[in-house]
Amino acid sequence: MNYKNIIKCLFVAGTLSVSTSSCSDWLEVDMEDSILETTLFSTNEGFLTALNGVYSSLNNSSLYGGTLGMVGIDIMAQYYNVPNVINQHNYYYWSGYNYSDNNFDNASNSLWSNMYSLIANVNLLLEKCDEPDAAILDRYYPLVKGEALALRGMMHFDLLRFYGPIYSDATASQECLPYQEDSRRTVQPLISAEEFLTRVIRDLDAAAELLKECDPVLTEGVKDGVLSDDGLDSYDWSYRQLRLNYYAVQALRARAYLWKGDKATAYDIAKNEVIAKSETEQLDVFPWMDRTTVQETIEKSRPDYVFSDEVMFSLYNMSRDNLYDNYFSASVNANNRLCFVGSSETGSDSKLASFYDDTNDIRRRMWSFQEGETSGDNAICLVKFQDFSVSSESGDTLTYRYMTPLIRKSEMYLIAAECTDDITEAATLINTVRNVRGAVSLDVTPDNKQELITREFAREVVGEGQLFFYYKRLGMTSIISGTSASGSASMSVDSYVIPLPSDEEDLRN
C-alpha cells in the first residue's frame, strides 16, 4: 500500500470514528451510538481507527488546520499585514485582540467545543484500553495508550496556553479551565492553572514512559515507509513524524516545563532527552536540512519549505493547499489575504527585507512576491504550504507535501539556549539553527540573547501557531509588527488572556 492510500484510509477511518452520524457523535450514549461504540472497540483495529480519527480531526479549521495554526493565532502573533480597522481587513478582530467581536467569539466557541469533544473521544479510548478483556493486542497497548495520553496532554496544554493566564507564581492559583479526564459530556469544574499544568505534565510523563518501551522511532527512526505486521500493512508503527512519537512527547514536556518556569528541567529535556538522544552516531532521527538540501527540492519544483526531515510531529492535511488558496495566494482579495507588508521583496517598505537579517537565509524562500489579479494588487505571499505538481510515481513518497508541522527540532535548540546560563553554549545552539539555514553566525551576549532567540523562533515557526504562545509565556509588551516593515507593535498583557467562549460561560451561569 502506498503512502497516499494509507493516509486516505486514515482519513476515512477518522471520519467514520468521529462523525458517523450527522446529528450525534460516536461518543454519545443513545442506542445507535452505543452499538457503534461496542462494535468499534471489539477489535484491535477498532482501537487504531479511533486513535487515527483523533489525529485526522486535529486538521479541523477551528483547530490546528486554521485557528491554532497558520491563520487565527498567527494573525494574533502579528505575522501578517492585518490592520486592526474594520473594512480594511476581514480578520481585524484577530490582529486587534477584539475578543468581544462576534466573529472572534464564534471562532472561540468552535475551538473550545471541538477540542473538548476530541478530548472526550480520547478519554473513551483510554477507558476502553483499560477495560478487562479489552480487544487491543498487548503489543499495541503501550503504543495506543501512550499516544492517546500524549494527545490529551497536548490538547489540554494548548487550551491552557490559549485561554489561561500568563503563568507565574501570582497566577498559578487562578481558576481558569476544566481538565477533562473521562468521556462524560458534562460541565467540569474549573481548576487552578497550577493544577491544570500539573495534570498536563502527568499525562505527558505517563505517555513518555509507555512509548519508551515500544516506539520504533527510538531504534529505527521515523520509518517513512510501511511495515509488514503479520502479513498486513501497518501504518501504526510507521510514519512516526505523523504521530506523537517518543521524542515529540519529550518536546511537549520541555514546552510544558518552560511554561511553568522550570528552566532547569526544560533544559535537561530539550538538551539531553531530545537533542542528544535523537542525534547519535547510530541514528540521527531528525537530521538537519541545510540550505543546499532545501534548495535542491526547490530546483526540482517540489519545494520542501517545512524542512520535513527535522519535523518531530506533524499533521497530515490533504486539504493544506486549500488553506493556501483561501488565505495566502495573491489571487485572494486583499481584505482576506494574509501576507507580509511591502510592495517588493527588497524595498524599504518590505517586512521580508527586515524580518530576515541575512539574504542567504533559506527561510526567505518561504515568501514570494506575486502580482495580484488587478493592477497594483501585489503581495509578499507565504508559499510555505503551497501545493506542487508531482508525478504519480514520486507523489506518493513525498510525505512533506501535506505536512503541517506542530513540533520541530529547532525549537529544542532554542529552548536549550534560552534556559542555559552558559552564554557560549547559548551562542552555539542559536548559531547552529542559523547556520543550517544559510545565515551567518551572530555574537551572542547576555543582553541580546533573548532578542536573538525571539527572532530565530519567529523565523522558524511561520504558519505553525507557536509565536503568539512564545510572546504570551514571556509576557512581552513589544512584539514584531505585522503592519510595518521593521517596527515593533505594542502589546497589552491583558490581551494575552482570552476569555472563555460565550457558550461555555452560558453553561456555567
N, C-alpha and C positions, 0 to 999 in steps of 0.2 A: 504493500500500500504506500503511495507516495505521500509527501508531506501535506500537500494541499488537500488531498482527500481525507487525510487524518483530521485536519482541522475542520473540514466540513462536517465530518462525523461528530467532532467535539461540539461544533456549533448546534447541530441538530439535536444532539443529546442534551445540551444545555437548555435549548429552547423547550424541549419536552419536559425537562425537570423543573423548570421554574414558571412555565406558562402553559400548562396542559389545558387549562380552561380559561376562557376569556373573562369570566366573572369570578373565578375563585383561584386561589393559589394552591399549589400542591401541598402546602402545609396545613391548610385549614381542615377542620375536623368534620365536615359534612360527610355523608355516606360515600359519595362518589370519590372524594379525595382520600378518605380513609382506606378505601380499597386500593387506590393508586399507590398510596404510601406503602401498604403491605406488599404490593407487587414489586415496587421499586427496590425495596430493601430485602427482597427474598433471594437475591443472588449477589455474588461478589461484583459482577458487572454493574449492578444497580447502584452500589456504593460509588463506583467510579463515575457513573453517569451523573449522580447527584453532585459530586465534587466538581466535575467538569462543567456542570451547569452554573455553578457559582463563578468559576473563572470566566466563562463566557458572558455572564451578566454584568461583570465589572466593566465591560465595554459600554454599558448604557450611557447615553449622552448626559444624564443627570449625575453620573459618577465619573469614572476615570476616562471615559470617552468624550468628555466635554467639560462639565463644571469643575471637576477636580483634576483636570488635565490641561490641555492646551488652550482652553477657552476661558471660562469664568475666572478661575483662581489665578491664571496667568495675566489676565487683564488687571486683576487686583494687584498683581506684582508690578504693574506699570511697564510691562514689556512693550506694549503697543501704543500707537498714536490714537488714543481714545479720549477725546476731551470730555470732561465732566459737564457737558452742556446739552440739554435737551434739544433735539433736532439737528445736532451736529454729528452725533453718532448714536446708534440704537442701543449700544451697550454702555452708555454713560453711567448707568446705575452701578455697574461693576467697578469701573475706574474711580467713581466718586464715593464708593462705600455708602451708597444710599440704601441702607438696609430696610427702610420703611417703604420703599418703592414696591408696588405690586409685582413688577417683573422679577425683582430680586426675591421677594417672599415666595413667589410661585416656584422659582428655581430651588430655593432653600427647602420648601416643603417636599419637592420631588427628591432632592438629595437625601433628606432625612428618612423619608418613608422607604425609599428603595434600599438604602444602606441597612436600615434596621430589618427590613424584610429579608435581605440576604444573610444577615447575621442570624436571624431565626432559622433560616434554611441550614446554615452551618451547624447550628445547635442541634437541630433534629438529626443531622448526620452524625454528630458526636454522640448523641444519645443512643442511636441505633448501633453504632460501633461497639458500645459497651453493654449492650443487652446480652443476657445469657443465650447461647446458641446462635449468635449473630452469624449471618451468612458470609461475612467478609473473611477472606483467607488470612491465615496467620502472617504470611509474608507481606500481605498488603496492609495489614492493620497499622503498623507504625508509620508507613508512608502516608496513608489516607488520613489518619488521625493527626499526624504531625502537620500536614499541610492545612487541614481544617482548623486546627488551633492557631496556626500562623495567620490564616485568613481572618479569623475572628479578632486576633490581636491587632492586625494591620488596620482593619476597617474601624475598630473602636479608636485606635490611635489617631487616625485621620479625622474622625469626628471630634476628638479632643483638640487636635491642632486647629480645626476649623472653628468650632463653637466655644471651646474652653478659654480660660483666661491666659494671659501671658504668665507662664508658670514661674513661681517664685515662692520663697518662704511666706510671703504676705498673702499669696493667693491659693496656696496649697489646700487650705481648709474650706475653700469656697465650693459650695454645691453647684454642679454645672450640668452633668449628663447622667443618663442611666447606662449601666453596663449590663447588657442582655446576656444571660448565661443559660437560658433554656429556650425551648421552642414556642412558648406561650405568646400569644399576641395580646398581651395586656400591658397597661401602662406601668412602667417600672419606676421606683423611686430615684430621684437624683442623688448622686453621691459626690463626695468631695473630689477635687482634681487630684489630690494625692492618692486617695483610694482607687480612683479610676486608673491612674497611671500604674499603680502597683499591680492591678489586675492585668493590664496590658503586658507588662513585663513578665508576670507569672505565666500568661499564655504563650508568650514568645520563648521563654525559658523551657517550658514543657515541650514545645514544638521542636526546639533545637535538640533536646535530649532524645526524642523519638527519632528524628531524622539522622542523628549522628550514627545510629546503628544500621541504617538501611539505605541511605540516599546514595545512588550511584555517582552523583556529582563528586563525591569525595574520592573515588577511586578511578572513575572513567571520564570525568569531565562532564560537559553539558549534554553529551550524547545527542548530537544533532542528526539523528537517524533512528529508525525504528528497530527495537529489539525483538527477538523472537522468544516468546514465552509459551512453552508447552504447545508449540505449533501454531500459536496465534500471534498476530501483530499486536504489540503492546506499546502504546504511546505514553502510558502512565509512568514508565520508567525511563522514558526518553525525553528529549527537548526540555531539559531541566531549567533552561533560561525562561521558559514559559510557565514555570511552576514556582511556588515558594519553596525553593530548594534550601539546603542547609546553610549555604553561605548568604543567601538572601535574607534568611531569618536572622542570622547573626548581624547583618547590616541593619535590619529593623531594630534589633536590640541596641546597637550603637546609637541610632537615631533617638530611641526612647530614653536612654540614659543621658544623652546630651540634652534632651528636652527637660529632663529632671534636674539638670545642672550638675550631674555627676560626671565631670570631665575625666576623672581618673579611669572609671570603668568604661566610658565611651572610647577613650584612647586605647585601652587594653583590647577591647573587642575589635575595633577598626584595624589596629596595627597588628595584633598578634593572632586574632582568631580569623580575620578575613584576609588581610594583605599577605601576611607571612605564610599562612596555611594554604592559600589558593595559588600562590606563586612559588612553587618549588621546582627543583631540578627535575623531578619525576613527572610533574604535571602542573602546567600553567593553565588554570581553569578559565580565567578571563583575561587573555593576553591583550596587551595594548594594541590598538590600531593606530599606527603612526601616520603622519601626513602622506607618505608615499603610498601606503596601503589604501587609504581612503581615496586618494587621487586616482588610483587605478580603477576603482569602482566607478568613479565619475566618468573617466575616459571611456569606459565600456558602456556608458549610458544606463548603468544600473547603480546609481549612487547610494552608498551606504552612509547617509548622514546621521544615523543614530549610533554609529560606531558599535555595531551589534555584538562584536566579539567580547566587548567589555561590559555589556549589559548583564546584570546579575538577576534581574527579574523584569519581565515584560509581559504585557498582554498581547494577544494576537487578535487584531481587529481587521477583518476583511473589508470593513467599510471605512478604513482610515482615509482612503482617497476622497471620500465624500466630505470629510472634515476639511480637507484642503480646498476642495471645490466650493464649499459653503462659506468658508471663513478667510482663507489666505490667498486665493488667486486674485490676480489683477482684474479678472472679469467680474468679481464681486463688487456690488455697489459700494461706493466709498463709505456710506453710512453704516455698512455692515462689515467692512473689511478690517482684518487685524493685520497690521503691517508696522514696520519701523517708520518713524518720521523722517522726512527727507525727500528731495526731488532728484537725487542722484546718489550713487554709491560712495562718491569721494568728496562731495561738496561740504562746505562749512555747515550746511543745514541738515546733514545726514547723520543719524544716530549710528549707522553702520560704521562710519569712519571713526567715531569716538568710542563706541562700545568695545571694539577690538583694538588693542594698542599695538598690534603687530600685523602688517599686511600679509605676512606669510601664514597667519593662523588659519588652519584648515576649517575652523568653525565658521569663518566668514562665508564659506561656500553654502552654508545653510540658507543664506539670504540671496535673493536675486532681484535686480532692478528690472521691472517689467512695465510695458506700456498697457494702459487700460483700453477699454473699448471706445472711449471718447477722447478727443484731443485734450492733452494736458492731464489726463487722469492716470498718472503713472504712480508706481508704488514700489517700495522695497519689500518684497514678499518673502515670507518664510516658506521655503521649499523642502524643509526637512522631512515632511510627511507626504510630499507629492508622489503619486504613483508613477511607474515607468513601465514601458513595454518590454516584455521578455519572450523568448521562445518557449514553446511548450515543454521543451526538454529542461531548460535551465530554470524556468519559473518555479517549478515545484521544489527546488532546492534552495531558493533564496529566502531563507527564514525571515530576514530583516525587512522584506517588502511590506509586511503588515504589522511589524512590531511597534508597540507604543511603550517605551521604557518607563519603569517606575522606580527602579533602583539601579544605579550604575557604579562601577568600580571607582571612578574618580572621586565620588563623594566620600568614600572611606579615606582616601588620601587627604582630602580637605578637612574631614573631621579630626583625623590624627594630627594634622598641622595646627588646627585651632586649639586642641587640647594639650599639646606638648608645651613645656616651658623652655625647651631647648630650641633656641632660635635657629641654630644651624640645621637641626633636624627639620624644623618647620620649613625652612628655605628649600631643603632637598625635596620635601613632599610637594610643595607648591610648584616648584620648577619642574618636577617630573611630569606633572599634568601639562604644564605649558610646553615643555619640550616635545612631548609626543604629538602635540597639536601643531608643531612647527614654529612656535613662538620662542623668543629668546628668554633666557633666564633673567630674573629681576633680583635686585638687592632687597632682602627682607630684613626688617628691623622690628623690634618690639612695638614701635609706634605705628608702623604701616601694615603689620601682619594681618590684622582683621580686615582692613580695607582690601588688601590684595586677595584674601580668601573670598570676600564678598564678590569681587569682580570675576574671579575664576569660576565660582559657583554659578553666578548668573549666566556666564557663557556656556557652561556645561549642561544646564538643565532647561534650556529654552524649550517651551512646549511640553514640559513634563510635570508641571504642577507643584514644584518644590520651592520656588524662590520666595513666595509670599510667606510660607511657613518659616523659612530661614529668617526673614525680616521680623516676623512675629516673635520667634524664640528670643531674639536679641532685643526686642522692643525698640527697633530702630526708628528714629523720628526724621531721618533724612535718607531717602532711598533714590535709586536711579530713576530719572524721569522718563516717562513714555512720550511726552508731548514736546520735549525739547531735545535738541541734538546732543548736547553734552552736559546738561544741567542736572540738578537734583530736584526731587519733589519732597515737599514737607508731608509728614505722616503723623497723624494724631494717634497716640497709643490707644485711645478709645476705639478707633476704627478697627483695631485688631480683634476686638471682642464682638463677635457676631451673635445677635440674639437668636434664641430658639425660634424655629419657624412657627407661624401663627397657628397652624393646625395642631401642633404639639402643645402650644400654650392653651389652646381651647380645651384640649383633653384634660389638662391639669387644673383648669379653673371650674 
